[in-house]
Amino acid sequence: MEPGFFHDRSEAGRLLAAKLGAYANRPDVLVLALPRGGVPVAYEVARALNAPLDVFLVRKLGVPGHEEYAMGAIATGGVRVLNEEAVRALGVPDYAIDAVAAKKQQELARRERLYRGDRPPPDVRGKTVILVDDGLATGATMQAAVKALRQDQARRIVVAVPVAAPETCEQLKEQVDDIICAVTPEPFYAVGLWNQDFSQTTDEEVRDLLERAREQSLAHRT
């Protein structure tokens, strides 16, 4: 695949949805997006599958002083996933991990209120949950989301992304019931390389897409 294979996240979502046809028009299916970049992708997936859309909040835990490098992640429900190998290799002490996690927890709670308002988080018990992001690099945030959904008793967990590092896609296969990585370029480099427009998704866009998805879902039910 050439760099810039997808025009933007919306096009990536439409192409991804085409590979998820087996989940269309099923009452047990729920599409959950990892904000923020996963929301435009998941919006197209949910629309194509005629499934409800919501967000599932996960925050990366960056190594102190090297925040871009993930040492783990936290998710809704107090779940924490650590990359033990990275933590050991870098000698990150427990108190530093706790401090980063506490700060990220505040941001997670803020976004929860911002995106969902007074609505409760979706009930995933007995559901087939399709977890969508705009791509997989290390997979730390996705692993945290999968672990949290297992705790919440989702019946089946499906991971769906437009682009992924091949080894991350392989690694996640062992943790979920189904995984769709539409494109697994080698060498991978970075998620953003495979989108011509990879500008940051804003909080306003997230709220707008969630509202549009809710309106469409209500229209289907009436």
N, C-alpha and C positions, 0 to 999 in steps of 0.2 A: 504494500500500500504506500502511496505517496503521502508525504506530510500534508496536512490540511485536507484529509480525506473527507471529513464532514465540514459543511459550510459553517454550522453553528450547533448549539446544543439541541435546538428544536428539530433540525434535520436529523441529527444523531438519534433523537428519540423516535422519530418516525421510522427510521431504518431498523432500529432495535425492536420496535413494536411488531414489525413484519416477521420477526423470528420468534414471537411469543404467541402466535395464533392459537396454540392449544389451550391457552388460558382465557380466551375471549368469551364474554357473555356467561361467566360462571358466578353464581351468587356467593361462593365461598372465597372469591379472590379479592384481595385488597392490595393496592399499590402504595408503597411507602417510599418516599424520596429522602435522600440524605441532603439536607440543605447545606449551602445554598445551590451549588451548581447542579445538583441532581434533580432539582425541581422542574426546570424547563424540559429535561429529558423525560422525567416521569409523567409530566402532564400529557405529553404526546402518547406515551404508552397507555396511560389510564383511559384516555379518550378513545384510542383504537380498540382497547379490550372491553370498553364499556364497563369499567370497574371504578370504584371509588378511590380517591387520592387523598393521602395525608402525608405529613412529614414525620420522620423519625430522627430525633436529634442526637448527633454524635459529635464529639469534639476531640481533635487530635491533641495528644500531650507531647509538646515539643521539648527536646533536651534543653535545659537552661543554658543560654548563651548561643545555642544553635537551634532555634525554635522551628526551623524548617525541617529538621530531622525528627521523625516520629519515634518516641520511645513507648508509645501506647495510645490509648484512647479511652474516653468515658462515654457512656450512653445514658439515655433516659432510663430511669429506674435504678440509678446508682451503680451500674455495672462498670467495672474498670478492667481493661485488658492491657497487659504490659508485654512489651517485647523484651523478655528476660535476657536474651542474648545481648541486645543493645545496652540495656541497663548495666549488665555485668561488665561488658567491654569498656564502657565509658565511666564506670565507677560512680554512677548517680546514686546518692544516698536516699534512703526512704523519706527523710524530711523534705528533701527537694521535690521528690515525686508528689508527696502530699500537698505541698504548696502550689505546684503547678495544677494539680487536679482540683484543688479548692477554687482557684481562680477560674478555671475552665467551667466548673460547675455553676458558678455565678452567671457566666455568659450563656450556658446551656439553658438555665432557668429564664433568663431574659428573652432569649429567642423563642422559648416555649410560649411565653406570654404574648410576645409580639405576633407570632404566626398563628396561634390558635385562639388567643383571647380567653374567653371563659369556657370554651368547649373542652371536654375531657379528651385525653389521648385515646386513640382508637383501641377497641377491644380486639385483640388478635387471637384470642383463644379459639381453637378449632378452625382457624382460617388458613388459607394458602396465601402467604405474604410474598409479594414480589418486591424485593429491595432494589432500588434503582439509584445509581450515582452516575456522574458524567465520565467516570473512568476509574481504573484501579492501578495504583502505582505500588505502594507497599502493602495495601489492603488492611492496614491497622484499624481504620475507622469502620470498615465494613465488617471486620471480625468482631468488633465491639457490638455492632448492631445485631449481628447474628446471635451472639451469646445472649444479649438482652432479650431477643425475641424467643429464644429457647426457654429462658426463664419465664417469659410471659405466656408460654404454652401455645405458641403458633403450631398449627398441625404440620404445615409444609413451608419450608423457606426456600425461595428461589432468588438468586442474585442475578441481576441483569444490568449490564453496562455496555456502552458502545465500543469502548476500547480498554484494553488491559495489558499489563506486562504478562507475558506468557507464563512465567513461573508463579506469579500471584494467582492467576486464574486456575492453574493446576493445584496449587496449595489449598485454595478455597473449595475446590470440588469435594474434598474429604469432609468438609464441615457443613455442607448444605444438601438439600434434596435435589436441586437442579441449578445449573449455572449457565448463563448465556453471556459469553464475551464475544461480541459481534466481530471485533477485529483484535488480533493479538500480534502486533508488528514486532519484528526482531531486526535490529535493536529497537528498544522501546523509547528510551530517553525520558519523555514526560507526557502526561495526558494532553496538555495544552497544544503540543506540537501537531496533534491530529485533528484540530479544529481550526479553520481559517479565522473564525471570530470566537475567541475564548475570553471575551471581556467579562469582568466579574459580575455575577448575578447579584442584584441588590435586594435588600429586605422588602422593598416595595414590590418588586417583580414577584417575589415569592408569595406575598400576601395576595397579589392580584391573580396569580395563577391558581392558588388554592381556592379563592372565591369563585373564579370561573368554573373550576372543576366541581365545586359544590353545587353551583347553579345547574350545570349540565346533569349531574347525578340526580338532582331533585326533578328535573324535567323528564328524565327517563322513567322515574318512578311514578309520575302522575299521568 
